[in-house]
């Protein structure tokens, strides 16, 4: 029978109960009725159904999130090219010393590519990482709106709801996703460094080991902040309880978490192609549908993980209770809680012996 892995770290928590939105008064003593939609009970089917059914509401909340991504698109669409021209100048001459009377003194293509990787790509990746950290602040409000739509905590005042979530969870998302971005940055820089060394022909074991170790240890670590982001706005958990529960969910539902992570990161991997037009298309697609769908998938993944762990946790408690009862029946010196009872023989009370007061004691 399946057991709950890392059970000592798990905190069984309910879904957060959200304050009901003030309703519009339509007549004296009458308020507007709340319409709740009947979505599927399975988490991922529900995520896609909510995406279709609540698209207009969620899109309005996404517009507020896009304001936080403005630095990212500026760097990606304009500043990256400007920075490359500023650093490299675009005046390379690779036709020198070709042996047909052409003047010497041409540039070395390997050195040019190495400079492109280390002097341009690496700084741009760091800038984009900083822009992603700023964007993580906006995810707090978006995930709160997504959670309310997912669990049908109906709301119509999108702006009010978005900033309510921002006020509650901004620091949790900022801390957690900053760690995630820094892990991804370390993986990216190690790869850029390897490419730079390969272009120079000086790639050694250290450059390869840096890439291997950063991906072997970094990729699993990226899953923890992702699961935490899905838990923050959904369950009654503190920051550290969410951290521990994220580890438990990954240990008990690894396939679901890994597949969700791959689907989520796929659009960002396309940006590695560094084609400006393609990057803008990906950004627009993420802005219109991708970010909202990703937030729904993360919420569904966290919900499914918590439900699985909850059932395993209840099963574990029942097994422990049955075992304690069996032990108590088989050993009378153990009580229902499994504690040993120290039974000592009762002391006999001294019996009162009747003595005739008239009878004198012998001297």
C-alpha positions in Angstrom: 0.0 0.0 0.0 1.3 3.5 -0.9 2.7 5.6 1.9 3.1 9.3 2.3 6.7 10.2 1.6 8.3 12.8 3.9 5.1 12.7 6.1 6.9 14.6 8.9 7.2 17.7 6.7 3.5 17.7 5.6 0.9 20.2 7.0 -2.7 19.3 6.2 -4.3 22.6 5.4 -7.7 23.6 4.0 -8.4 25.9 1.0 -8.4 29.6 2.0 -11.8 31.1 2.5 -12.0 34.4 0.7 -14.1 37.4 1.9 -17.2 37.8 -0.2 -17.3 40.7 -2.6 -19.8 43.4 -1.7 -22.9 42.8 -3.8 -24.7 45.4 -5.8 -28.1 46.5 -4.4 -30.7 46.1 -7.1 -33.7 47.1 -5.0 -34.6 48.0 -1.5 -33.4 45.1 0.6 -32.4 43.0 -2.4 -28.9 42.4 -3.6 -27.5 41.0 -6.9 -27.5 37.2 -7.1 -24.2 35.3 -7.3 -23.9 33.0 -10.2 -21.5 30.1 -9.8 -20.6 27.8 -12.7 -20.4 24.1 -12.6 -16.8 23.1 -13.6 -15.3 19.6 -13.6 -14.0 18.2 -10.3 -10.7 16.9 -11.7 -8.1 19.6 -11.3 -6.5 20.0 -14.8 -9.9 19.6 -16.6 -11.2 22.3 -14.3 -8.2 24.5 -15.1 -9.0 24.4 -18.9 -12.7 24.8 -18.2 -12.1 27.9 -16.0 -9.7 29.3 -18.7 -12.5 29.1 -21.2 -15.4 30.1 -18.9 -13.6 33.0 -17.1 -11.4 34.2 -19.9 -12.7 37.8 -20.0 -12.4 38.3 -16.2 -8.9 36.7 -16.0 -7.7 38.7 -19.1 -8.5 42.0 -17.3 -6.4 40.9 -14.3 -3.6 39.9 -16.8 -3.5 43.5 -18.1 -2.4 44.6 -14.6 0.3 42.0 -14.5 1.6 43.1 -18.0 2.4 46.5 -16.5 5.1 44.7 -14.4 6.6 43.0 -17.5 7.2 46.3 -19.3 11.0 46.3 -18.5 11.3 42.7 -19.8 9.8 43.4 -23.2 11.8 46.7 -23.5 15.1 44.7 -23.0 14.0 41.8 -25.2 12.7 43.8 -28.1 15.0 46.8 -28.2 17.7 47.2 -25.7 19.4 43.8 -26.4 20.0 44.8 -30.0 21.1 48.3 -29.0 23.5 46.9 -26.4 25.0 44.5 -28.9 25.7 47.3 -31.3 27.1 49.4 -28.5 29.5 46.7 -27.3 30.6 45.2 -30.6 30.1 48.1 -32.9 29.2 45.9 -35.9 32.4 46.8 -37.8 34.1 43.4 -38.0 36.3 42.5 -41.0 36.7 38.8 -41.5 38.3 39.1 -45.0 41.9 39.8 -43.9 44.8 37.4 -44.6 42.9 35.3 -47.1 46.1 34.8 -49.3 44.9 36.6 -52.5 46.4 39.9 -52.1 43.7 41.2 -49.7 45.1 43.5 -47.0 45.8 41.8 -43.7 44.7 42.7 -40.2 41.2 41.2 -40.3 39.3 40.2 -37.2 39.3 36.7 -35.8 35.8 35.2 -36.0 36.3 33.0 -33.0 37.2 36.0 -30.8 34.2 37.9 -32.2 31.8 35.0 -31.3 33.4 34.7 -27.9 32.9 38.4 -27.3 29.3 38.1 -28.5 28.6 35.4 -25.9 30.4 36.8 -22.9 30.3 40.6 -23.4 26.7 40.7 -24.9 24.7 37.6 -24.2 25.7 37.2 -20.6 24.9 40.8 -19.5 21.6 40.7 -21.5 20.6 37.4 -19.7 21.3 39.1 -16.3 19.2 42.1 -17.3 16.3 39.8 -18.3 16.6 38.0 -15.0 16.3 41.3 -13.2 13.2 42.2 -15.3 11.7 38.8 -14.4 12.2 39.5 -10.7 10.2 42.7 -11.1 7.5 40.8 -13.0 7.2 38.3 -10.1 5.6 41.1 -8.0 2.7 41.2 -10.5 2.1 37.5 -10.3 0.8 37.8 -6.7 -2.4 39.6 -7.8 -2.8 37.4 -10.9 -2.6 34.1 -8.9 -5.1 35.5 -6.4 -7.6 36.2 -9.2 -6.9 32.8 -10.7 -7.5 31.1 -7.4 -10.8 32.8 -6.9 -12.0 31.9 -10.4 -10.7 28.3 -10.0 -12.7 27.7 -6.8 -15.6 29.9 -7.8 -15.1 32.6 -5.2 -17.0 34.9 -7.6 -15.8 38.4 -8.1 -16.6 41.2 -10.6 -14.4 44.0 -9.4 -11.3 42.8 -11.1 -9.0 45.8 -10.2 -10.0 45.7 -6.5 -9.5 41.9 -6.4 -6.1 42.0 -8.2 -4.7 44.6 -5.8 -6.1 42.8 -2.8 -4.1 39.8 -3.8 -1.0 41.9 -4.5 -1.2 43.4 -0.9 -1.5 39.9 0.6 1.1 37.9 -1.2 3.6 40.2 -3.1 6.5 39.5 -0.7 6.0 35.7 -0.8 6.0 35.7 -4.6 8.9 38.2 -4.7 11.1 36.1 -2.4 10.2 32.7 -3.9 10.4 33.6 -7.6 13.6 35.6 -7.0 15.2 32.4 -5.9 13.8 30.6 -8.9 15.1 33.3 -11.3 18.6 33.2 -9.7 18.8 29.4 -10.1 17.8 29.8 -13.8 20.3 32.6 -14.2 23.1 30.3 -12.8 22.1 27.6 -15.3 22.0 30.1 -18.2 25.4 31.7 -17.4 27.1 28.4 -17.1 25.8 27.5 -20.5 26.9 30.8 -22.0 30.4 30.5 -20.5 30.7 27.0 -22.0 29.8 28.3 -25.5 32.3 31.2 -25.1 35.0 28.7 -24.2 34.1 26.4 -27.0 34.3 29.3 -29.5 37.8 30.1 -28.2 38.8 26.4 -28.3 39.7 26.5 -24.6 36.7 24.6 -23.1 38.0 22.5 -20.3 36.5 20.0 -17.8 35.5 22.9 -15.4 33.3 24.5 -18.0 31.5 21.3 -18.8 31.2 20.3 -15.1 29.7 23.7 -14.4 26.9 23.1 -16.9 26.3 19.5 -15.9 26.1 20.3 -12.1 24.1 23.4 -12.5 21.5 21.6 -14.6 21.5 18.4 -12.5 21.0 20.3 -9.2 19.3 23.4 -10.6 16.5 21.8 -12.6 15.0 19.9 -9.6 15.3 23.0 -7.4 13.3 25.0 -9.9 10.3 22.8 -9.1 10.1 23.9 -5.4 9.3 27.6 -6.0 6.9 26.7 -8.8 4.8 24.5 -6.4 5.1 27.1 -3.7 3.6 29.8 -6.0 0.6 27.5 -6.6 0.1 27.0 -2.8 0.4 30.6 -1.6 -3.0 32.0 -2.6 -4.8 28.7 -2.3 -4.1 27.1 1.0 -4.0 28.2 4.7 -0.2 27.8 5.0 2.6 30.0 6.3 5.6 30.6 4.1 7.7 27.8 5.6 4.8 25.4 5.7 4.3 26.1 1.9 8.0 25.4 1.4 7.8 22.0 3.2 4.6 21.0 1.6 6.1 21.8 -1.8 8.9 19.3 -1.2 6.3 16.7 0.0 4.1 17.3 -3.1 7.2 16.9 -5.4 8.2 13.6 -3.6 4.7 12.1 -3.9 3.5 13.4 -7.3 6.8 13.9 -9.3 5.5 13.2 -12.8 2.7 15.7 -12.6 5.0 18.4 -11.3 7.7 17.7 -13.9 5.3 17.7 -16.8 3.7 21.0 -15.6 7.2 22.5 -15.2 8.2 21.5 -18.8 5.0 22.9 -20.3 5.5 26.1 -18.3 9.1 26.7 -19.3 8.8 25.8 -23.0 7.9 29.3 -24.2 10.9 30.8 -22.4 13.2 28.2 -24.1 12.0 29.4 -27.5 13.4 32.9 -26.6 16.9 31.3 -26.6 16.7 31.4 -30.4 17.2 35.2 -30.0 15.1 36.1 -33.0 13.5 39.5 -32.2 10.3 38.9 -34.2 9.8 35.5 -32.7 10.5 36.8 -29.2 7.8 39.5 -29.6 5.3 36.9 -30.9 6.0 34.6 -27.9 5.6 37.6 -25.6 2.3 38.6 -27.1 1.0 35.0 -26.9 2.1 34.8 -23.3 0.4 38.1 -22.6 -2.9 37.1 -24.1 -3.3 33.5 -23.0 0.0 32.0 -21.8 0.4 33.6 -18.4 -3.2 33.0 -17.3 -3.1 29.4 -18.4 0.2 28.8 -16.7 -1.2 30.3 -13.4 -4.2 28.0 -13.7 -2.0 24.9 -14.4 0.2 25.7 -11.3 -2.9 26.2 -9.1 -4.3 22.8 -10.4 -1.0 21.1 -9.9 -0.7 22.3 -6.3 -4.4 21.4 -5.7 -3.9 17.9 -7.0 -0.7 17.4 -5.0 -2.4 18.6 -1.8 -5.4 16.3 -2.4 -3.1 13.3 -3.0 -1.1 14.0 0.1 -4.3 14.6 2.2 -5.6 11.2 1.3 -2.3 9.5 2.1 -2.1 11.5 5.3 -5.5 10.4 6.4 -4.7 6.8 5.5 -1.5 7.0 7.6 -3.5 8.3 10.6 -6.1 5.6 10.4 -3.4 2.9 10.2 -1.7 4.3 13.3 -5.0 4.4 15.1 -5.8 0.8 14.3 -2.3 -0.3 15.3 -2.6 1.5 18.6 -5.9 -0.2 19.3 -4.6 -3.6 18.5 -1.5 -3.0 20.7 -3.8 -1.8 23.5 -5.9 -5.0 23.3 -3.0 -7.3 23.2 -1.1 -5.7 26.1 -3.3 -4.6 29.1 -0.4 -2.5 30.4 -0.6 -0.2 27.4 -3.4 2.4 27.2 -5.2 3.6 24.1 -2.5 6.2 23.3 0.2 3.6 23.3 1.7 4.7 26.6 2.9 2.1 29.2 0.9 2.1 32.4 2.9 1.5 35.5 0.7 -0.7 37.7 2.0 -1.0 41.2 0.5 -3.3 43.8 -1.9 -1.6 46.1 -0.9 -1.1 49.6 -3.1 -2.8 52.1 -4.8 -0.5 54.5 -4.1 -1.2 58.2 -7.0 -2.9 59.8 -8.4 -1.4 63.0 -8.0 -3.9 65.8 -10.5 -3.6 68.6 -9.0 -3.3 72.1 -10.9 -3.4 75.3 -10.2 -0.1 77.2 -10.9 -1.8 80.5 -8.2 -4.3 79.9 -5.0 -3.1 81.4 -1.7 -3.7 79.8 0.7 -5.9 81.8 3.6 -4.1 83.2 
